[in-house]
Amino acid sequence: MSKENASGSVLVEDAGEYFVLERPDAQSTEDCKAGFAIVIVLDGKSILKSQHGKPMTLDKGETVVVPYSVGAIQFSGVGDILVVRPPLAT
């Protein structure tokens, strides 16, 4: 993995053809963009909030699928989170 690149992924640019891997700050109040995603909690405990869904508490080791219909998502708490998304449209 590398630092976040122009596409927002923490993987090398060539991986964007297959998927995007984001590593949001669980303590940030910044929204993650809307869209289908798979959220993986590597460590800690976080609350996933969305525009059109109920908040979910996520613990270390949990994985959830986030449908596009819930809108932008946001995390709060303390944890290490990965957000996996389909490739960027070209």
N, C-alpha and C positions, 0 to 999 in steps of 0.2 A: 504494500500500500504506500501511497505517497500523500503529500499534503493536498488539500482540495484543489482541483484544477478548474479550468474555465467552465466546465459542464456541471460543477458542483460535486463531482465524484471524488472519492479519495483514492481511487484506482488510477492506473496510468491511462492516458487519453485513448489508447487503442482498445481498451476494454469497453468503452462506451458503445461499441457496436453490438455488444451482447447484453450489458446491464450497467446500471449506475449504482454505486454504493456510497451512501451519504453517512456521515457520522455527526449527527446534531449534538449540540451541547444540551444536556438534560436540564441544566439550570438556566438556560436562556429563555426569554419570553418571545423569541422570534418564531414565527410560523414556518413550518415546512410546507412546501407547495402542495396543492391538491393533486391527487392522482393515485392510481393503484400503487400499493407498496406492501412490502413484507417488513415488519418491524421485529428485530431480534434484540433482546435485552441481554447483554453480556455480563453485566455486573450491576448491583445496586437495586434500587426500587424507583420506579417512575410512574407518573400519571400521564396517560395519553388523553388529550382533549381534542375534540374536533368541532367543526362548525355545525354539523348536522347529526351528531351522535352523542351518546352518553359517555362521560369520562370512564376510563378503564385504568385500574391499578395493575401495573406490570412488574413482576419480580424477576430476579436473575434467572436466566434459562428459559423464559417464556418467549414464544414467537406468536405473532398475530398477523393476520392478513387484513389490510385496510383497503376497503373498496373506494373507488373514485367518488362515489356518491356522498361520502361524509365530508368532503371539502378539505380545506387546509387542516393540518394537524399541528399540535404543539405538545411539548413535553415539559413536565415540571418534576422536581425531585432530584435525587442524586443517583446517577447511574452512567453506564457506558452502553450506548445504543447504536445499532446499525439499522439503516433504512435502505432496503434493496428495491430498486425500481426497474421497469423495462427500459430498453435502450432509448436514447433520445431520437426524436424524429429528425431525419436529415432532409 
